[in-house]
């Protein structure tokens, strides 16, 4: 009975704390602007080939009726791609990276063991990205985070 009471007390909080995620890939291309400059543009990723740059935009929304704190988004770097350093972004988030998928830190604090020696982590070593949303996410509030990779 005590377990059931505990579960019933927790139910209202967990039932309302729902955040949904949607990930969308884009091909990242350079486009000429009217002034002659070049700008990066994210377009529909219909065909991707080795060497292409791909951007991922992950949109999140609080679908519940209560604010949600501590929203954390973890996304692995897709297979057969290499993370593009400093490409992860997201307004109002703390961003950390991982070389093993479980321990996260700023890239300046990441190291890898290679041939018996420790060296600073590089782009090819990054396996996962984590964003932690700084402020509570109000009901119906949305946001997005992004990162880019290069296809091997």
PATIZA-313664 format. One line per 10 residues: number of its first residue (from 1); their letters; for each residue x, y, z of N, C-alpha, C, O. Coordinates in pm, whole numbers, plus 50000, padded with zeros to 5 digits. Layout:
BEGIN
NUM> A> X:Y:Z:X:Y:Z:X:Y:Z:X:Y:Z; ...
END
This chain:
BEGIN
1> XXXXXXXXXX> 50082:49880:50000:50000:50000:50000:50086:50125:50000:50053:50223:49932; 50198:50124:50077:50286:50240:50083:50343:50271:49944:50351:50387:49905; 50383:50165:49870:50436:50184:49736:50331:50247:49645:50362:50340:49571; 50208:50198:49651:50102:50254:49569:50077:50401:49602:50058:50482:49512; 50077:50435:49731:50058:50574:49773:50171:50661:49719:50147:50772:49670; 50295:50612:49728:50410:50686:49677:50396:50707:49527:50419:50817:49477; 50357:50602:49455:50341:50614:49310:50230:50712:49275:50243:50790:49181; 50122:50710:49351:50012:50803:49324:50053:50947:49352:50008:51038:49283; 50138:50968:49452:50186:51103:49480:50276:51154:49369:50276:51273:49338; 50353:51064:49309:50444:51104:49202:50373:51121:49068:50419:51196:48983
11> XXXXXXXXXX> 50262:51051:49050:50191:51053:48923:50158:51192:48871:50183:51219:48754; 50102:51283:48951:50068:51413:48897:50189:51489:48843:50177:51562:48744; 50304:51474:48905:50422:51545:48859:50476:51486:48730:50511:51560:48638; 50483:51354:48722:50537:51292:48602:50439:51299:48486:50482:51304:48370; 50311:51298:48513:50211:51302:48406:50214:51435:48332:50182:51440:48213; 50251:51541:48400:50250:51673:48338:50386:51714:48281:50395:51807:48201; 50491:51645:48322:50626:51682:48281:50663:51605:48154:50738:51508:48160; 50611:51648:48041:50634:51579:47915:50701:51674:47817:50647:51779:47783; 50819:51635:47772:50891:51712:47670:50909:51622:47550:50963:51512:47563; 50866:51668:47435:50885:51588:47314:50996:51649:47230:51018:51771:47232
21> XXXXXXXXXX> 51065:51563:47156:51177:51604:47072:51152:51563:46928:51091:51459:46902; 51199:51645:46835:51195:51611:46693:51327:51651:46632:51368:51767:46643; 51393:51557:46566:51522:51583:46504:51505:51587:46353:51440:51501:46295; 51564:51688:46290:51553:51705:46145:51692:51729:46086:51761:51821:46128; 51734:51647:45988:51863:51671:45922:51849:51769:45805:51745:51773:45738; 51954:51846:45783:51959:51941:45671:52096:51930:45605:52196:51902:45671; 52100:51953:45475:52227:51965:45406:52270:52110:45421:52190:52202:45399; 52395:52132:45460:52446:52268:45481:52527:52305:45358:52627:52241:45326; 52484:52410:45289:52550:52453:45166:52585:52602:45175:52524:52677:45252; 52682:52642:45097:52719:52783:45088:52640:52843:44972:52638:52788:44862
31> XXXXXXXXXX> 52576:52956:44997:52492:53022:44898:52538:53165:44877:52566:53238:44972; 52547:53205:44750:52586:53342:44718:52473:53438:44756:52356:53413:44728; 52510:53547:44821:52415:53650:44862:52412:53762:44757:52501:53769:44672; 52312:53849:44763:52300:53959:44667:52423:54050:44667:52460:54105:44564; 52485:54066:44784:52601:54155:44793:52731:54087:44750:52839:54146:44761; 52722:53961:44702:52839:53889:44655:52904:53803:44762:52991:53721:44731; 52865:53819:44886:52922:53737:44992:52860:53597:44990:52759:53574:44923; 52920:53507:45064:52869:53371:45075:52815:53351:45216:52872:53400:45313; 52705:53278:45226:52645:53249:45357:52605:53103:45362:52568:53042:45261; 52613:53047:45482:52572:52910:45504:52420:52902:45506:52354:52983:45571
41> XXXXXXXXXX> 52365:52803:45435:52220:52786:45432:52188:52639:45458:52255:52550:45407; 52084:52614:45538:52039:52479:45567:51923:52448:45473:51820:52516:45475; 51940:52344:45389:51837:52307:45292:51795:52162:45315:51863:52087:45386; 51683:52123:45254:51634:51986:45268:51743:51887:45230:51809:51902:45128; 51760:51786:45313:51866:51687:45292:51814:51572:45206:51791:51462:45256; 51796:51599:45075:51743:51495:44989:51851:51396:44947:51826:51275:44942; 51971:51444:44916:52083:51356:44878:52206:51401:44954:52244:51518:44951; 52268:51307:45023:52389:51335:45100:52500:51245:45047:52478:51126:45023; 52619:51302:45030:52733:51226:44978:52854:51247:45070:52856:51343:45148; 52953:51158:45061:53075:51179:45141:53132:51318:45116:53138:51365:45003
51> XXXXXXXXXX> 53174:51382:45224:53228:51517:45217:53125:51625:45243:53161:51739:45273; 52996:51591:45233:52890:51690:45259:52884:51727:45406:52919:51648:45494; 52840:51849:45430:52817:51896:45565:52667:51882:45593:52583:51924:45513; 52635:51821:45709:52495:51799:45747:52471:51865:45881:52550:51850:45975; 52361:51937:45891:52322:51999:46016:52200:51929:46073:52110:51889:45999; 52199:51914:46203:52084:51853:46271:52022:51957:46363:52091:52018:46445; 51893:51977:46348:51818:52068:46435:51720:51984:46516:51634:51914:46462; 51735:51991:46648:51648:51917:46739:51557:52018:46806:51602:52105:46881; 51427:52006:46780:51327:52095:46838:51264:52025:46957:51230:51907:46951; 51251:52100:47067:51187:52044:47186:51069:52131:47227:51069:52252:47206
61> XXXXXXXXXX> 50967:52067:47286:50847:52138:47330:50795:52072:47458:50794:51949:47469; 50753:52154:47552:50688:52104:47673:50541:52082:47639:50465:52178:47624; 50502:51957:47626:50364:51924:47591:50276:51903:47714:50158:51871:47702; 50334:51922:47832:50259:51906:47956:50196:52037:48000:50201:52138:47930; 50136:52034:48118:50067:52152:48170:50141:52217:48287:50090:52310:48349; 50262:52169:48316:50345:52225:48423:50483:52257:48367:50527:52194:48271; 50553:52355:48425:50691:52381:48383:50780:52259:48409:50757:52183:48503; 50882:52242:48325:50975:52131:48340:51116:52189:48358:51161:52269:48276; 51184:52148:48464:51321:52192:48490:51419:52082:48453:51385:51964:48451; 51542:52124:48423:51648:52027:48397:51635:51953:48267:51682:51840:48255
71> XXXXXXXXXX> 51571:52013:48166:51558:51946:48036:51698:51921:47980:51777:52014:47964; 51727:51795:47952:51857:51753:47901:51837:51678:47770:51757:51586:47761; 51912:51720:47669:51905:51655:47538:52043:51599:47509:52142:51671:47510; 52049:51469:47483:52175:51404:47444:52156:51348:47305:52056:51283:47276; 52251:51374:47219:52241:51324:47082:52376:51267:47040:52478:51336:47048; 52379:51142:46994:52506:51087:46946:52543:51148:46811:52455:51188:46735; 52671:51154:46783:52717:51193:46651:52686:51074:46560:52728:50962:46591; 52614:51094:46450:52576:50982:46363:52698:50904:46311:52805:50961:46291; 52678:50775:46290:52785:50691:46236:52827:50744:46098:52748:50803:46026; 52953:50720:46065:53011:50761:45936:53012:50911:45916:53008:50960:45803
81> XXXXXXXXXX> 53017:50985:46027:53030:51131:46021:53134:51174:46125:53170:51098:46215; 53181:51297:46110:53272:51358:46207:53210:51489:46253:53168:51571:46171; 53204:51508:46383:53151:51631:46441:53233:51751:46394:53356:51743:46387; 53168:51860:46362:53237:51984:46325:53250:52067:46452:53151:52112:46509; 53375:52086:46495:53402:52154:46622:53333:52290:46629:53325:52363:46530; 53282:52321:46746:53214:52447:46778:53084:52468:46701:53035:52581:46693; 53029:52361:46644:52904:52378:46567:52780:52360:46654:52671:52400:46614; 52794:52299:46772:52677:52280:46859:52635:52415:46915:52718:52492:46964; 52507:52443:46909:52456:52566:46969:52312:52546:47012:52244:52452:46971; 52268:52636:47096:52131:52634:47146:52117:52746:47247:52182:52743:47352
91> XXXXXXXXXX> 52033:52843:47218:52014:52957:47308:51964:52908:47444:51874:52825:47452; 52024:52961:47549:51981:52927:47684:52014:52785:47726:51944:52727:47810; 52121:52729:47669:52162:52594:47707:52310:52591:47742:52389:52672:47695; 52345:52494:47826:52485:52463:47854:52519:52343:47766:52448:52242:47768; 52628:52353:47689:52664:52250:47593:52792:52181:47637:52892:52247:47666; 52789:52049:47641:52908:51970:47670:52917:51856:47569:52818:51820:47505; 53036:51800:47555:53062:51695:47458:53116:51572:47529:53155:51578:47645; 53117:51460:47457:53165:51334:47515:53245:51256:47411:53213:51256:47293; 53350:51190:47460:53429:51102:47373:53390:50955:47394:53436:50867:47322; 53304:50929:47495:53263:50792:47523:53112:50774:47534:53064:50663:47557
101> XXXXXXXXXX> 53036:50882:47519:52892:50875:47526:52833:50878:47666:52711:50878:47682; 52921:50882:47768:52867:50883:47905:52923:50996:47991:52850:51051:48074; 53048:51030:47975:53109:51139:48051:53112:51264:47963:53169:51261:47853; 53051:51374:48011:53041:51497:47932:53120:51610:47998:53123:51621:48120; 53183:51694:47915:53261:51808:47963:53282:51903:47846:53259:51867:47731; 53327:52026:47876:53368:52115:47765:53482:52048:47689:53562:51975:47747; 53490:52073:47559:53591:52006:47476:53733:52032:47528:53820:51946:47514; 53757:52147:47588:53891:52178:47640:53932:52085:47753:54051:52077:47786; 53836:52014:47813:53866:51923:47923:53864:51777:47881:53884:51689:47964; 53841:51749:47754:53833:51611:47706:53967:51563:47652:54034:51634:47577
111> XXXXXXXXXX> 54004:51443:47691:54126:51379:47644:54095:51238:47600:53995:51179:47642; 54181:51184:47513:54168:51045:47470:54304:50977:47482:54409:51042:47475; 54300:50847:47501:54421:50766:47508:54445:50707:47370:54359:50637:47316; 54561:50735:47314:54593:50685:47180:54737:50637:47178:54829:50713:47208; 54757:50511:47142:54890:50452:47137:54967:50471:47267:55087:50499:47266; 54898:50456:47379:54962:50466:47509:54985:50608:47559:55040:50627:47668; 54945:50707:47481:54963:50847:47521:54828:50918:47530:54735:50887:47455; 54820:51012:47621:54699:51094:47634:54716:51218:47549:54820:51284:47552; 54611:51250:47472:54614:51372:47391:54478:51440:47401:54379:51377:47436; 54473:51571:47370:54345:51641:47371:54251:51582:47266:54294:51542:47158
121> XXXXXXXXXX> 54123:51577:47298:54023:51526:47204:54009:51620:47085:54013:51742:47099; 53993:51561:46968:53968:51636:46846:53829:51605:46793:53754:51528:46853; 53796:51665:46682:53663:51649:46623:53628:51503:46599:53515:51461:46624; 53724:51425:46549:53697:51285:46518:53670:51200:46641:53619:51088:46629; 53703:51251:46760:53684:51177:46885:53547:51199:46949:53506:51122:47035; 53478:51304:46908:53351:51339:46971:53244:51238:46930:53218:51217:46812; 53183:51175:47031:53080:51073:47006:52939:51120:47038:52842:51066:46985; 52928:51222:47125:52794:51264:47168:52796:51410:47213:52899:51461:47258; 52681:51475:47201:52664:51615:47241:52550:51619:47342:52450:51548:47328; 52565:51705:47444:52458:51720:47544:52429:51868:47564:52520:51950:47577
131> XXXXXXXXXX> 52300:51900:47566:52252:52035:47595:52167:52027:47722:52084:51937:47734; 52187:52117:47816:52101:52128:47933:52036:52265:47928:52106:52367:47929; 51904:52268:47922:51830:52394:47914:51840:52464:48049:51807:52406:48153; 51886:52590:48047:51916:52665:48169:51793:52693:48256:51800:52678:48378; 51684:52733:48196:51566:52777:48271:51454:52673:48259:51452:52595:48164; 51362:52672:48354:51246:52581:48341:51172:52609:48210:51161:52723:48166; 51123:52502:48150:51050:52511:48023:50901:52517:48054:50843:52421:48103; 50840:52631:48025:50698:52653:48053:50611:52565:47965:50656:52519:47859; 50487:52539:48005:50396:52463:47920:50385:52526:47780:50374:52648:47767; 50390:52443:47679:50383:52483:47538:50507:52556:47487:50514:52590:47369
141> XXXXXXXXXX> 50605:52580:47574:50727:52648:47530:50809:52555:47441:50811:52434:47461; 50877:52615:47343:50960:52538:47251:51098:52600:47244:51120:52713:47287; 51190:52524:47190:51325:52571:47165:51391:52475:47069:51332:52374:47030; 51513:52506:47031:51585:52414:46944:51734:52422:46971:51785:52524:47017; 51801:52312:46940:51946:52303:46949:51995:52248:46815:51919:52184:46742; 52121:52272:46784:52174:52230:46654:52318:52185:46667:52389:52220:46761; 52360:52104:46569:52501:52071:46552:52523:52030:46408:52429:52002:46334; 52650:52027:46368:52685:51990:46231:52791:51882:46230:52875:51872:46320; 52786:51801:46124:52884:51695:46102:52928:51697:45956:52862:51757:45871; 53039:51630:45929:53084:51610:45791:53074:51460:45764:53120:51379:45844
151> XX> 53014:51423:45651:52998:51282:45615:53132:51227:45568:53201:51287:45486; 53168:51109:45622:53295:51043:45583:53282:50987:45443:53377:50927:45392
END
